[in-house]
């Protein structure tokens, strides 16, 4: 049951659209290409041969890559509905 001006199922549609956008963003990330470095671009530690073989074009060692992946990246949310609450702020 929707309230106000929203139609039935509006919340579900918004959630599904947000999930689809995030999946598209993740799938668009490109894998490294080209020659792999033998040493990490950040810490200069050797990159194991198995990692260089598995990911052609890799530039970071496993530790540096894990640190980079764990950093929080703030992204602005998308207000698809333009609700009255968002317009009052």
MMTF fields as JSON, N, C-alpha, C and O atoms, coordinates in Angstrom:
{
  "mmtfVersion": "1.0.0",
  "mmtfProducer": "UNKNOWN",
  "numBonds": 355,
  "numAtoms": 356,
  "numGroups": 89,
  "numChains": 1,
  "numModels": 1,
  "chainsPerModel": [1],
  "groupsPerChain": [89],
  "chainIdList": ["A"],
  "bondAtomList": [4, 2, 8, 6, 12, 10, 16, 14, 20, 18, 24, 22, 28, 26, 32, 30, 36, 34, 40, 38, 44, 42, 48, 46, 52, 50, 56, 54, 60, 58, 64, 62, 68, 66, 72, 70, 76, 74, 80, 78, 84, 82, 88, 86, 92, 90, 96, 94, 100, 98, 104, 102, 108, 106, 112, 110, 116, 114, 120, 118, 124, 122, 128, 126, 132, 130, 136, 134, 140, 138, 144, 142, 148, 146, 152, 150, 156, 154, 160, 158, 164, 162, 168, 166, 172, 170, 176, 174, 180, 178, 184, 182, 188, 186, 192, 190, 196, 194, 200, 198, 204, 202, 208, 206, 212, 210, 216, 214, 220, 218, 224, 222, 228, 226, 232, 230, 236, 234, 240, 238, 244, 242, 248, 246, 252, 250, 256, 254, 260, 258, 264, 262, 268, 266, 272, 270, 276, 274, 280, 278, 284, 282, 288, 286, 292, 290, 296, 294, 300, 298, 304, 302, 308, 306, 312, 310, 316, 314, 320, 318, 324, 322, 328, 326, 332, 330, 336, 334, 340, 338, 344, 342, 348, 346, 352, 350],
  "bondOrderList": [1, 1, 1, 1, 1, 1, 1, 1, 1, 1, 1, 1, 1, 1, 1, 1, 1, 1, 1, 1, 1, 1, 1, 1, 1, 1, 1, 1, 1, 1, 1, 1, 1, 1, 1, 1, 1, 1, 1, 1, 1, 1, 1, 1, 1, 1, 1, 1, 1, 1, 1, 1, 1, 1, 1, 1, 1, 1, 1, 1, 1, 1, 1, 1, 1, 1, 1, 1, 1, 1, 1, 1, 1, 1, 1, 1, 1, 1, 1, 1, 1, 1, 1, 1, 1, 1, 1, 1],
  "groupList": [{"groupName": "UNK", "atomNameList": ["N", "CA", "C", "O"], "elementList": ["N", "C", "C", "O"], "formalChargeList": [0, 0, 0, 0], "bondAtomList": [1, 0, 2, 1, 3, 2], "bondOrderList": [1, 1, 2], "singleLetterCode": "X", "chemCompType": "L-PEPTIDE LINKING"}],
  "groupTypeList": [0, 0, 0, 0, 0, 0, 0, 0, 0, 0, 0, 0, 0, 0, 0, 0, 0, 0, 0, 0, 0, 0, 0, 0, 0, 0, 0, 0, 0, 0, 0, 0, 0, 0, 0, 0, 0, 0, 0, 0, 0, 0, 0, 0, 0, 0, 0, 0, 0, 0, 0, 0, 0, 0, 0, 0, 0, 0, 0, 0, 0, 0, 0, 0, 0, 0, 0, 0, 0, 0, 0, 0, 0, 0, 0, 0, 0, 0, 0, 0, 0, 0, 0, 0, 0, 0, 0, 0, 0],
  "groupIdList": [1, 2, 3, 4, 5, 6, 7, 8, 9, 10, 11, 12, 13, 14, 15, 16, 17, 18, 19, 20, 21, 22, 23, 24, 25, 26, 27, 28, 29, 30, 31, 32, 33, 34, 35, 36, 37, 38, 39, 40, 41, 42, 43, 44, 45, 46, 47, 48, 49, 50, 51, 52, 53, 54, 55, 56, 57, 58, 59, 60, 61, 62, 63, 64, 65, 66, 67, 68, 69, 70, 71, 72, 73, 74, 75, 76, 77, 78, 79, 80, 81, 82, 83, 84, 85, 86, 87, 88, 89],
  "secStructList": [7, 7, 7, 6, 6, 7, 7, 6, 6, 2, 2, 2, 2, 2, 2, 2, 2, 2, 2, 2, 2, 2, 2, 2, 2, 2, 2, 6, 7, 7, 7, 7, 7, 1, 7, 7, 7, 1, 5, 7, 6, 6, 6, 7, 7, 5, 7, 7, 2, 2, 2, 2, 2, 2, 1, 6, 6, 7, 7, 1, 7, 2, 2, 2, 2, 2, 2, 2, 2, 2, 1, 7, 7, 7, 7, 7, 7, 7, 7, 1, 1, 7, 7, 2, 2, 2, 2, 2, 7],
  "xCoordList": [0.844, 0.0, 0.887, 1.747, 0.69, 1.464, 0.713, -0.512, 1.427, 0.808, 1.09, 2.087, 0.249, 0.483, 0.35, -0.593, 1.301, 1.255, 1.928, 1.847, 2.575, 3.305, 2.334, 1.324, 2.654, 1.815, 2.193, 3.231, 1.361, 1.639, 2.925, 3.135, 3.782, 5.038, 6.158, 7.209, 5.964, 6.984, 8.272, 9.362, 8.163, 9.356, 10.144, 11.37, 9.448, 10.122, 10.824, 11.941, 10.174, 10.791, 12.052, 13.049, 12.003, 13.17, 14.326, 15.473, 14.036, 15.075, 15.671, 16.891, 14.831, 15.314, 16.167, 17.181, 15.775, 16.549, 17.9, 18.904, 17.937, 19.201, 20.145, 21.346, 19.607, 20.417, 20.948, 22.12, 20.099, 20.526, 21.633, 22.587, 21.517, 22.554, 23.882, 24.932, 23.84, 25.069, 25.709, 26.93, 24.908, 25.449, 26.095, 27.157, 25.462, 26.022, 27.353, 28.298, 27.422, 28.658, 29.779, 30.911, 29.475, 30.492, 30.947, 32.129, 30.03, 30.39, 31.185, 31.912, 31.059, 31.78, 33.239, 34.036, 33.587, 34.985, 35.847, 35.557, 36.878, 37.731, 38.879, 39.444, 39.203, 40.336, 41.619, 41.61, 42.713, 43.972, 44.391, 44.131, 45.029, 45.52, 46.972, 47.455, 47.658, 49.05, 49.988, 49.591, 51.239, 52.248, 52.138, 51.933, 52.277, 52.269, 53.611, 54.651, 53.559, 54.801, 55.371, 54.627, 56.682, 57.283, 57.293, 57.356, 57.228, 57.193, 56.004, 55.607, 55.446, 54.266, 54.533, 55.61, 53.561, 53.69, 53.648, 54.084, 53.141, 53.029, 54.115, 54.726, 54.355, 55.284, 56.596, 57.483, 56.729, 57.949, 58.251, 59.346, 57.311, 57.489, 57.279, 56.522, 57.938, 57.732, 56.298, 55.708, 55.752, 54.424, 54.624, 55.374, 53.97, 54.165, 53.822, 52.902, 54.567, 54.374, 52.945, 52.365, 52.381, 51.021, 50.019, 49.096, 50.189, 49.286, 49.466, 48.486, 50.709, 50.965, 50.398, 49.935, 50.436, 49.895, 48.364, 47.736, 47.774, 46.315, 45.677, 44.586, 46.346, 45.809, 46.799, 47.6, 46.765, 47.679, 47.477, 46.346, 48.559, 48.49, 48.399, 48.217, 48.523, 48.406, 49.566, 50.705, 49.261, 50.259, 50.538, 51.538, 49.643, 49.771, 49.91, 49.371, 50.644, 50.723, 49.382, 48.526, 49.203, 47.932, 47.589, 46.44, 48.566, 48.304, 47.849, 46.874, 48.545, 48.183, 46.824, 46.046, 46.528, 45.233, 44.113, 43.057, 44.327, 43.303, 43.07, 41.93, 44.135, 43.98, 43.187, 42.299, 43.507, 42.803, 41.332, 40.465, 41.041, 39.661, 38.852, 37.635, 39.5, 38.771, 38.508, 37.753, 39.104, 38.864, 37.415, 36.837, 36.845, 35.468, 35.429, 36.188, 34.547, 34.373, 32.952, 31.998, 32.808, 31.478, 30.903, 31.543, 29.701, 29.012, 27.666, 26.998, 27.278, 25.987, 24.849, 24.928, 23.806, 22.648, 21.816, 21.946, 20.985, 20.123, 18.696, 18.193, 18.046, 16.65, 15.829, 15.654, 15.33, 14.591, 13.165, 12.583, 12.62, 11.209, 10.954, 9.878, 11.91, 11.661, 10.564, 9.642, 10.666, 9.62, 9.513, 10.437, 8.379, 8.176, 9.227, 9.698, 9.596, 10.597, 11.922, 12.554, 12.344, 13.621, 13.537, 14.551, 12.382, 12.236, 12.196, 12.478, 11.847, 11.785, 13.139, 13.294, 14.136, 15.449, 16.281, 17.419],
  "yCoordList": [-1.172, 0.0, 1.232, 1.379, 2.103, 3.33, 4.451, 4.409, 5.421, 6.566, 7.834, 7.912, 8.82, 10.1, 9.964, 9.35, 10.541, 10.55, 9.322, 9.126, 8.517, 7.356, 6.246, 6.018, 5.569, 4.456, 3.192, 3.14, 2.193, 0.906, 0.322, 0.335, -0.188, -0.808, 0.175, -0.223, 1.45, 2.46, 2.203, 2.391, 1.781, 1.529, 0.362, 0.42, -0.686, -1.844, -1.467, -1.915, -0.645, -0.199, 0.611, 0.472, 1.454, 2.274, 1.394, 1.619, 0.406, -0.505, -1.296, -1.421, -1.825, -2.592, -1.735, -2.209, -0.481, 0.418, 0.733, 0.806, 0.919, 1.194, -0.007, 0.159, -1.199, -2.415, -2.572, -2.899, -2.341, -2.458, -1.451, -1.788, -0.23, 0.777, 0.36, 0.522, -0.174, -0.589, -1.772, -1.812, -2.728, -3.866, -3.404, -3.898, -2.472, -1.953, -1.248, -1.384, -0.493, 0.205, -0.783, -0.582, -1.844, -2.838, -3.617, -3.934, -3.921, -4.672, -3.833, -4.378, -2.516, -1.649, -1.44, -0.92, -1.836, -1.714, -2.609, -3.793, -2.055, -2.802, -3.465, -2.889, -4.664, -5.376, -4.77, -4.231, -4.846, -4.318, -5.04, -6.232, -4.317, -4.914, -4.501, -3.568, -5.196, -4.875, -5.741, -6.754, -5.319, -6.073, -5.807, -4.673, -6.869, -6.737, -6.187, -6.422, -5.46, -5.024, -6.165, -7.01, -6.189, -7.217, -6.787, -7.626, -5.458, -4.922, -3.975, -3.319, -3.912, -3.104, -1.623, -1.113, -0.945, 0.469, 1.347, 2.498, 0.838, 1.637, 1.326, 2.238, 0.04, -0.309, -0.927, -1.2, -1.149, -1.703, -3.148, -3.639, -3.837, -5.255, -6.073, -5.658, -7.226, -8.059, -8.581, -8.964, -8.589, -9.16, -10.631, -10.93, -11.552, -12.98, -13.333, -12.766, -14.268, -14.695, -15.195, -14.941, -15.902, -16.424, -15.288, -15.403, -14.197, -13.04, -12.364, -11.975, -12.222, -11.581, -12.412, -11.864, -13.733, -14.618, -14.585, -14.572, -14.571, -14.598, -13.292, -13.304, -12.161, -10.843, -10.092, -9.313, -10.303, -9.563, -8.058, -7.573, -7.333, -5.89, -5.422, -4.23, -6.339, -5.962, -5.047, -5.257, -4.029, -3.038, -3.034, -2.474, -3.667, -3.631, -5.034, -6.0, -5.126, -6.403, -6.661, -5.778, -7.844, -8.219, -7.335, -6.918, -7.045, -6.224, -4.817, -4.308, -4.191, -2.835, -2.826, -1.89, -3.849, -3.919, -4.092, -3.475, -4.928, -5.112, -3.821, -3.496, -3.082, -1.804, -0.825, -0.135, -0.765, 0.147, -0.239, 0.635, -1.533, -1.982, -1.73, -1.565, -1.696, -1.52, -0.06, 0.216, 0.874, 2.295, 2.636, 2.178, 3.445, 3.887, 4.997, 5.962, 4.853, 5.875, 6.39, 5.663, 7.643, 8.231, 8.521, 9.154, 8.051, 8.32, 8.918, 8.489, 9.891, 10.524, 9.602, 8.881, 9.629, 8.819, 9.467, 10.659, 8.683, 9.18, 9.163, 8.123, 10.308, 10.383, 10.297, 11.292, 9.113, 8.904, 9.45, 9.802, 9.522, 9.853, 11.349, 11.828, 12.087, 13.506, 13.674, 14.469, 12.929, 12.957, 14.333, 15.143, 14.577, 15.87, 16.085, 17.205, 15.016, 15.152, 15.673, 16.537, 15.154, 15.574, 17.003, 17.702, 17.453, 18.81, 19.828, 21.004, 19.393, 20.316, 20.587, 21.57, 19.742, 19.895, 20.923, 21.168],
  "zCoordList": [0.0, 0.0, 0.0, 0.869, -0.949, -1.044, -0.346, -0.229, 0.102, 0.757, -0.004, -0.721, 0.132, -0.536, -2.041, -2.54, -2.756, -4.21, -4.832, -6.044, -4.037, -4.567, -4.965, -4.299, -6.052, -6.498, -5.742, -5.084, -5.838, -5.197, -5.764, -6.977, -4.895, -5.323, -5.602, -6.105, -5.289, -5.59, -4.817, -5.356, -3.581, -2.78, -3.356, -3.446, -3.743, -4.339, -5.636, -5.893, -6.45, -7.697, -7.43, -8.137, -6.411, -6.069, -5.597, -5.984, -4.775, -4.289, -5.45, -5.55, -6.318, -7.462, -8.389, -8.903, -8.61, -9.466, -8.842, -9.549, -7.528, -6.841, -6.931, -7.146, -6.767, -6.871, -8.286, -8.476, -9.281, -10.678, -10.998, -11.7, -10.493, -10.715, -10.103, -10.725, -8.894, -8.213, -8.931, -9.082, -9.372, -10.119, -11.426, -11.804, -12.105, -13.349, -13.083, -13.861, -11.979, -11.63, -11.338, -11.776, -10.604, -10.268, -11.499, -11.629, -12.388, -13.587, -14.567, -15.397, -14.487, -15.418, -15.001, -15.782, -13.796, -13.363, -14.225, -14.395, -14.752, -15.664, -14.903, -13.972, -15.313, -14.738, -15.295, -16.402, -14.556, -15.06, -16.342, -16.506, -17.23, -18.471, -18.669, -18.027, -19.555, -19.833, -19.014, -18.438, -18.979, -18.236, -16.743, -16.31, -15.97, -14.517, -14.051, -14.668, -12.966, -12.334, -11.507, -11.01, -11.361, -10.513, -9.058, -8.16, -8.817, -7.463, -7.327, -8.29, -6.131, -5.838, -6.122, -5.812, -6.707, -7.024, -5.773, -5.823, -4.664, -3.451, -2.421, -1.864, -2.17, -1.077, -1.566, -0.757, -2.856, -3.471, -3.071, -3.347, -2.429, -2.112, -3.387, -4.265, -3.501, -4.697, -4.778, -3.768, -5.982, -6.21, -6.58, -7.509, -5.872, -6.158, -7.607, -8.196, -8.162, -9.547, -9.782, -10.837, -8.805, -8.965, -9.146, -9.952, -8.41, -8.535, -9.884, -10.518, -10.327, -11.622, -12.766, -13.766, -12.617, -13.652, -13.652, -14.71, -12.458, -12.344, -12.796, -13.366, -12.548, -12.909, -13.786, -13.271, -15.078, -15.945, -15.779, -15.8, -15.617, -15.456, -14.014, -13.762, -13.063, -11.655, -11.264, -11.682, -10.456, -10.056, -8.554, -8.104, -7.775, -6.319, -5.742, -6.281, -4.634, -3.917, -3.233, -3.189, -2.713, -2.11, -0.911, -0.766, -0.051, 1.133, 0.747, 1.3, -0.191, -0.616, -1.302, -1.117, -2.087, -2.763, -1.75, -1.889, -0.727, 0.303, 1.073, 1.405, 1.36, 2.058, 1.202, 1.701, -0.081, -0.984, -1.102, -1.122, -1.179, -1.308, -0.044, -0.119, 1.11, 2.365, 2.711, 3.643, 1.993, 2.261, 1.968, 0.982, 2.838, 2.661, 1.618, 1.697, 0.653, -0.366, -0.256, -0.533, 0.148, 0.294, -1.085, -1.925, -1.296, -2.549, -2.216, -1.275, -2.977, -2.746, -3.134, -4.128, -2.353, -2.667, -3.764, -4.042, -4.364, -5.429, -4.925, -4.501, -4.97, -4.593, -5.87, -6.573, -6.164, -7.405, -7.329, -8.355, -6.161, -6.042, -5.881, -6.24, -5.355, -5.102, -4.059, -4.242, -2.971, -1.958, -1.307, -1.378, -0.677, -0.018, 1.069, 1.262, 1.778, 2.831, 2.267, 2.874, 1.112, 0.547, 0.033, 0.018, -0.381, -0.891, 0.224, -0.003, 1.444, 2.573, 3.182, 3.907, 2.91, 3.519, 2.827, 3.227]
}
